[in-house]
Amino acid sequence: MHIKPKFFKQVLGYLSGASSSEIDRELPFAALLFTLLAASGVTIYESWKKLCKIGLLPSFQKEAREIVRQVEVLGYDPLTVMYKRAGKVKSKNYREFLLGYVSSVRSGGNTVNYLKSKLRSIFDVQSAAAVRSIERLGTLVEAYAVMLIVTLCSYILFIVFSTTSIFEPMKTSGTPGMSPVVTSVLVFFVTPMISIVFMAIANAERKSNLTSVKKPFQLALPSAVAVGLFLVLLAFPTPIQFLAGPELFPLVITVCLTIISFPPMFAYAKIARINSDAETAMPSFLRDVTEARKTGLSPEKSIIHAAKRTGYGRFTGLLHLIRSQMEWGVSLRKIFENLGQKIRSWPVLVHFLILSETIKIGGGATTALDILTEYSEKQRDVDANKKSLLRPYVILAFVWSILIALTTTMVAMTVFALTQISMPGTAPMPIRLMQDQINMFSVGIIFQCWLSGFFVGKVNEGTFAAGFKYSVMLVITAYLSLVLSRGLIGDLYGVTVFPQ
């Protein structure tokens, strides 16, 4: 019974770590909001009350509600509550932010200068964390590649063991490693499960800038159900059962997996294009708003002036819509709600929300807008650097797809050719056995490459929805590699793998 408290303590520790990670992710935006509102003359307590209504920062929204509750229900002053919360939070950066602010106020310092200085410090910490995250993701991809190489070695061993009579004593002794059932479990269960574990690790390490990307998965579901029913139908004696033969089944699986991935791939591409353009253009838009504000234009007219500019890519159309709504007198809050229906990029939505809150509360002071613009530009540079450093890992995915497809087929056909040579202790390998083996491993490799696409999508773009695009490319690459290896090795040994 003494194990249970320890177990629950470990679980709580894990959950606390996850919560700390979310706090750290939202901290730059919360600190930015505090700084902008303070520059506009808003007290820290009023800023906390503002955060209670901001659902885009869920961790800080929860934190703000707790602070407001202790102030209004228990009667504590805000500084005392912030000091007490600093002793309870798990995030070191957030704790230092709270303690530094309390100390600045109690010592009579300039809180705006402190917040500006702390914001720069938080950004430097986040930049360094982004670099470390890239290093960890690189290590994860390399570990995944090693796993695939080990899988390839396992495939080779199973091919050799199951197709040569040299190991006949091991087969007759009932060694599990020789069983076709064990081979199927390795190819269709163990290897995919390992890939899923790596995807879970990547999901914990790499966070997506996109929120609520459900449409690609919703489009994939009907196709997946239809493909599943079609594959089940192939198991029964029907006029289309010939498609389950070893000469056609890998092609059938390739087509089926491509059919599942194609509609979501195009849906995600449409979402990614507009959100990518928005993330790239948002800092320039904020800079235009800031410079227009410096000339003496009102905040609303500054936004209208900045929205007239072209060159924002697909984000230009949304800015023109924002300009039209503002010219018709639509409130910034309503405009933000409309923007949230078309944009899924979390940083873009947060920046626009902070812009609207700053204008609404403080009139859009140029100092506040300068801070917002400067941070937005730095955040864009960090994200661009992160994407460029992660992009080479996509090439590695194609390398391992080609390698595992070529090598496995090459070994299977080489073993077949060797067994045709009359040697002591060997017996010729039946052509049908080789066909069945190549069929099983080919299907397993194609399915494994399809799963690898989701791993690559998560690592490279931060969301599994991007995996549909990479899955299609990797599946086609794997199938073409299999066909190429059959032709080349077949010509080399004078063997026709699948006679027409």
Buried (B, 14 or more C-beta within 10 A) or exposed (E): EEEEEEEEEEEEEEEEEEBBBBBBBBBBBBBBBBBBBBBBEBEBBBBBBBBBEBEBBEBBBBBBBBBBEBBEEEEBEBBBBBBEBBEEBBBEBBBBBBBBBBEBBEEEEEBBEBBBBBBBBBBEBBBEBBBEBBEBBBEBBEEBBEBBBEBBEBBBEBBBBBBBBBBEEEBEEEEEBBBEEBBEEBBBEBBBEBBEEBBEBBBEBBBBBBBEBEBBBEBBEEBBEEBEEBBEEBEEEEEEEEBBEBBEBBBBBBBBBBBBBBBBBEBBBEBBEBBBBBBBBBBBBBBBBBBBBEEEBEBBBBBBBBBEEEEBBBBBEBBBBBBEBBEEEBEBEEBBEBBBEEBBBBBBBBBBBBBBBBBBBBEBBBBBBBBBBBBBBBBBEBBEBBBEBBEEBBEBBBEBBBBBBBBBBBBBBBBBBBBBEEEEEBEEBEBEBBBEBBBBBBBBBBBBBBBBBBBBBBBBBBBBBBBBBBBBBBBBBBBBBBBBBBEBBBEEBEBEBBEE
